[in-house]
């Protein structure tokens, strides 16, 4: 969850950076990314009213390559690489991410310093106007569902083999425009939290039950990434950590890390805290949804956990996530994951050859 590395920085440069009371925040340039970034800045301004926050926006690989589905691009840091380069070069002091976009292994010298309170982690059905009022169960055979998520496709194929799943790329505005005007799609499956943050809650026809479609690791949560050695910024942002979200999402991320997963393999989770227990369910699916390995763990939270240091909470959650990933691997998840990776790699190679 946290990668530490010692990086030498001239002390005088650090002092010079702080003298103007400006904190530089990196963000993707999409509307949703900016909404999330300003959510974090608004919270920080309440705590640090004398600081000024400046946003630096940029497009990432994932923003620029729109003619391929995400798994077929062949990288794990599709929405983070350019921002992390800016963080490393000290052009920005912190980055705001959707946690689900952040790889489980960070570059040397980087750390997740905040996991902000999670919003609804489920997936949502957004319908073309001609289907308004229907649930996903009521869509006619052959209906085309827009999603680039292998996780969603693998799970929904199990229950809805009569539906057709087609990749759709672009920011949320672009994808909704394609749904409404292109005639290619009958519906989209999108993250509920993003739709609500954009102010489009009325477009949600159905929130998919997690038992029908387990959500992505970290979905619905916002993260702040910083340099590991920048104590000033780490201390500045750390009050924004949400304890319950930190516990759940750290366990989820460690579970995915233990599987060696990313967007190229279908992995789903459900997690919650109830009666001082962390309850986490994880699953691995074959790309066509025909194979599944799933398990569920219930782990008692440490005594007086609300008063523990963040490092102790992280240690507990990492242990739970590791245990869950080992359970799935012991029950055959490794073979399913390897098969999924080989199929995805083959598709990526075919696309690369076709584009030469």
C-alpha positions in Angstrom: 0.0 0.0 0.0 2.9 2.4 0.8 6.2 2.4 -1.0 9.0 4.2 0.8 12.2 5.5 -0.7 14.7 8.0 0.5 15.2 10.9 -2.0 17.8 13.6 -1.3 16.4 17.1 -1.6 18.3 20.3 -0.8 16.8 21.7 2.4 17.0 25.3 1.0 14.8 24.2 -2.0 12.2 22.9 0.4 12.1 26.1 2.3 11.9 28.1 -0.9 8.9 26.0 -2.1 7.0 26.6 1.2 7.7 30.4 1.5 4.9 31.4 -0.8 2.3 29.3 1.0 1.3 27.7 -2.2 0.5 24.0 -2.5 0.5 22.7 -6.1 -2.0 20.0 -6.8 -1.8 17.7 -9.8 -5.0 16.4 -11.5 -6.3 14.9 -14.7 -8.1 17.5 -16.7 -11.5 15.8 -17.1 -14.5 17.4 -15.4 -14.9 14.5 -13.0 -11.2 14.6 -12.0 -11.5 18.4 -11.4 -14.6 17.9 -9.2 -12.8 15.3 -7.1 -9.7 17.5 -6.9 -11.7 20.5 -5.7 -13.5 18.3 -3.2 -10.1 17.6 -1.6 -8.9 21.2 -1.9 -12.1 22.4 -0.2 -11.5 20.1 2.7 -7.9 21.2 3.0 -8.8 24.9 2.9 -11.0 24.4 5.9 -8.1 23.0 7.9 -5.4 25.2 6.4 -7.0 28.6 5.6 -3.7 30.4 5.1 -2.5 28.1 2.4 -3.2 28.7 -1.3 -3.9 25.7 -3.5 -3.0 25.8 -7.2 -4.2 23.0 -9.6 -2.0 21.8 -12.5 -3.9 19.7 -15.0 -2.6 17.2 -17.6 -3.8 14.4 -19.8 -2.5 10.9 -19.2 -2.0 7.9 -21.5 -5.4 6.6 -20.7 -6.9 10.0 -21.6 -5.1 10.2 -24.9 -5.5 6.6 -26.3 -9.2 6.3 -26.9 -9.2 3.7 -29.8 -8.4 0.7 -27.5 -10.1 -0.7 -24.5 -8.1 -0.1 -21.3 -6.8 -3.7 -20.9 -5.6 -3.7 -24.5 -3.3 -0.7 -24.0 -1.0 -2.9 -22.0 0.0 -0.7 -19.0 -1.2 -0.5 -15.4 -0.5 3.2 -14.8 -2.7 4.5 -17.6 -4.2 7.4 -15.6 -1.3 8.2 -13.3 2.1 8.1 -15.1 2.3 11.7 -16.3 1.1 13.0 -13.0 3.6 10.9 -11.0 6.4 12.3 -13.2 5.3 15.8 -12.3 5.2 14.8 -8.6 8.7 13.3 -8.8 10.1 16.4 -10.5 8.5 18.6 -7.8 6.3 20.4 -10.3 3.4 19.4 -8.0 3.3 18.6 -4.3 0.4 16.1 -4.4 -1.9 14.3 -6.8 -5.6 13.6 -6.5 -6.7 10.3 -8.0 -9.7 8.1 -8.2 -8.4 5.3 -6.0 -9.4 2.6 -8.4 -7.1 4.1 -11.1 -4.1 3.9 -8.8 -1.9 0.8 -9.3 -1.2 -1.2 -6.1 2.6 -0.8 -6.7 3.6 2.9 -6.8 6.9 4.3 -8.2 9.8 4.5 -5.7 9.5 7.6 -3.5 5.7 7.8 -3.7 3.0 6.9 -1.2 -0.8 7.0 -0.8 -1.2 9.6 2.0 -5.0 9.9 2.0 -7.9 7.6 1.3 -10.8 10.0 1.5 -14.3 8.9 2.6 -15.8 6.5 0.1 -19.0 7.3 -1.8 -21.3 4.6 -3.2 -18.9 1.9 -4.6 -21.5 0.2 -6.8 -21.9 0.1 -10.6 -24.9 1.8 -12.2 -27.0 1.2 -15.3 -27.5 4.2 -17.6 -30.1 3.7 -20.3 -30.7 5.1 -23.7 -34.0 7.0 -23.8 -35.8 4.2 -25.7 -35.3 1.8 -22.7 -36.2 4.3 -19.8 -38.0 2.5 -17.0 -36.4 -0.9 -17.6 -34.0 -2.8 -15.3 -31.0 -4.7 -16.7 -33.1 -7.9 -16.3 -35.7 -6.4 -18.7 -33.4 -5.4 -21.6 -34.2 -7.3 -24.7 -31.8 -9.9 -26.2 -29.1 -8.4 -28.3 -29.0 -5.1 -26.4 -25.6 -3.5 -26.6 -24.1 -2.6 -23.2 -21.2 -0.1 -23.3 -18.3 -0.8 -20.9 -14.6 -1.4 -21.2 -14.3 -3.1 -17.8 -13.4 -6.8 -18.0 -14.7 -7.2 -14.4 -18.2 -6.0 -15.3 -18.3 -7.9 -18.6 -17.2 -11.2 -17.0 -19.8 -11.0 -14.2 -22.7 -9.8 -16.2 -22.2 -12.4 -18.9 -22.9 -15.0 -16.3 -26.4 -13.7 -15.7 -27.1 -12.0 -19.0 -25.6 -14.2 -21.8 -28.1 -12.7 -24.2 -26.7 -9.2 -23.9 -23.8 -7.8 -26.1 -20.9 -6.0 -24.4 -19.0 -3.4 -26.4 -16.1 -1.2 -25.4 -16.8 2.5 -24.8 -14.0 5.0 -24.1 -13.7 8.7 -23.3 -14.6 10.8 -20.2 -18.0 10.5 -18.7 -19.4 13.4 -20.9 -18.2 11.7 -24.0 -19.6 8.3 -23.0 -23.0 9.7 -22.2 -23.0 11.6 -25.5 -22.2 8.3 -27.3 -25.1 6.6 -25.5 -27.6 9.3 -26.3 -26.6 10.1 -29.9 -24.5 7.5 -31.6 -27.1 4.7 -31.9 -24.4 2.2 -30.9 -25.5 1.5 -27.4 -28.6 0.6 -25.5 -27.1 1.2 -22.1 -23.9 1.9 -20.3 -22.5 0.5 -17.0 -20.6 3.2 -15.1 -19.4 3.8 -11.5 -22.3 5.1 -9.4 -20.0 7.5 -7.5 -18.7 9.3 -10.6 -22.2 9.8 -12.0 -23.4 11.3 -8.8 -20.4 13.5 -8.4 -21.1 14.9 -11.9 -24.6 15.8 -10.8 -26.3 13.2 -13.1 -28.0 11.1 -10.4 -31.3 11.3 -12.4 -29.6 9.3 -15.3 -29.2 6.3 -13.1 -31.8 3.7 -13.9 -30.5 1.1 -11.6 -27.7 0.6 -9.1 -26.5 -2.9 -9.6 -26.5 -5.1 -6.5 -22.9 -6.0 -5.6 -24.0 -9.6 -5.5 -24.8 -9.3 -9.2 -21.7 -7.2 -10.0 -19.0 -7.0 -7.4 -17.3 -3.6 -7.6 -13.7 -2.7 -8.5 -11.0 -2.4 -5.8 -11.1 1.1 -4.4 -14.2 2.1 -6.4 -15.9 5.2 -5.0 -12.9 6.4 -3.0 -10.6 9.4 -3.7 -6.9 9.1 -3.0 -4.1 11.6 -2.5 -0.6 10.6 -3.6 2.5 12.4 -2.3 6.2 12.0 -2.2 7.2 9.8 0.7 9.9 12.2 1.9 7.7 15.3 1.9 6.7 15.3 5.6 5.1 18.8 5.3 2.6 17.6 2.7 2.0 14.2 4.3 1.2 15.9 7.6 -0.9 18.5 5.8 -3.2 16.1 4.0 -3.4 13.2 6.5 -6.4 14.5 8.5 -8.5 13.8 5.4 -8.1 10.0 5.9 -11.4 8.3 6.6 -10.8 5.4 9.0 -13.4 3.0 7.7 -12.6 3.7 4.0 -8.9 3.3 4.8 -9.5 -0.1 6.5 -11.6 -1.5 3.7 -9.7 -0.1 0.7 -6.3 -1.0 2.0 -7.5 -4.6 2.4 -9.0 -4.5 -1.1 -5.8 -3.1 -2.6 -3.6 -5.7 -0.9 -6.0 -8.4 -2.1 -5.5 -7.3 -5.7 -1.8 -6.9 -5.1 -1.5 -10.4 -3.8 -3.2 -11.7 -7.0 -0.9 -9.7 -9.2 -3.9 -8.1 -10.7 -4.8 -4.9 -12.6 -7.2 -3.9 -15.2 -6.2 -6.8 -17.4 -7.9 -9.4 -15.2 -11.5 -9.5 -13.9 -11.3 -9.1 -10.1 -14.2 -8.0 -7.9 -14.7 -7.1 -4.2 -17.3 -6.3 -1.6 -16.2 -5.0 1.7 -17.8 -3.5 4.8 -17.4 -2.9 8.5 -20.1 -4.3 10.8 -20.0 -4.8 14.6 -16.3 -4.1 14.6 -15.7 -6.8 12.0 -14.1 -6.2 8.6 -16.0 -8.3 6.1 -14.4 -8.7 2.7 -15.4 -10.8 -0.2 -13.2 -11.2 -3.3 -13.5 -13.0 -6.6 -11.6 -13.8 -9.7 -13.4 -14.5 -13.0 -12.4 -15.8 -16.4 -12.9 -13.3 -19.2 -16.1 -15.0 -20.4 -17.4 -15.4 -16.9 -17.6 -19.2 -17.1 -15.0 -19.7 -14.3 -15.1 -18.2 -10.8 -13.1 -18.5 -7.6 -14.6 -16.6 -4.6 -14.1 -16.4 -0.9 -15.2 -14.3 2.0 -13.4 -13.4 5.2 -14.6 -11.9 8.5 -11.9 -10.4 10.7 -12.3 -8.8 14.1 -10.8 -5.3 14.0 -8.0 -4.6 16.5 -9.0 -3.6 20.0 -9.4 0.2 20.3 -8.8 0.5 16.5 -10.1 4.0 16.4 -7.2 5.2 18.4 -4.5 3.3 16.6 -1.9 4.9 14.4 -2.5 4.8 10.7 0.5 2.4 10.2 -1.1 -0.1 12.6 -4.4 0.1 10.7 -2.6 -0.4 7.5 -0.7 -3.4 8.9 -4.0 -5.1 9.9 -5.7 -4.5 6.6 -2.7 -5.6 4.6 -2.8 -8.9 6.6 -6.5 -9.4 5.8 -6.0 -8.7 2.1 -3.0 -11.0 1.9 -5.0 -13.8 3.6 -7.9 -13.4 1.1 -5.6 -13.4 -1.9 -3.8 -16.5 -0.7 -7.1 -18.3 -0.1 -8.2 -17.6 -3.8 -4.8 -18.7 -5.1 -5.0 -21.9 -3.1 -8.3 -22.6 -4.7 -7.3 -22.2 -8.3 -7.5 -18.5 -9.0 -3.9 -18.4 -10.3 -4.8 -20.5 -13.4 -7.8 -18.3 -14.2 -5.7 -15.2 -13.8 -3.0 -16.6 -16.1 -5.5 -17.5 -18.7 -7.1 -14.1 -18.6 -3.7 -12.4 -18.9 -2.7 -14.5 -21.8 -5.9 -13.8 -23.6 -5.6 -10.0 -22.9 -1.9 -10.0 -24.0 -2.8 -11.8 -27.2 -5.5 -9.3 -28.0 -3.0 -6.4 -27.3 -0.5 -8.0 -29.6 -3.1 -8.4 -32.4 -4.1 -4.7 -32.0 -0.4 -3.6 -32.1 0.2 -5.6 -35.2 -2.9 -4.3 -36.9 -1.8 -0.7 -36.2 1.6 -1.1 -37.8 
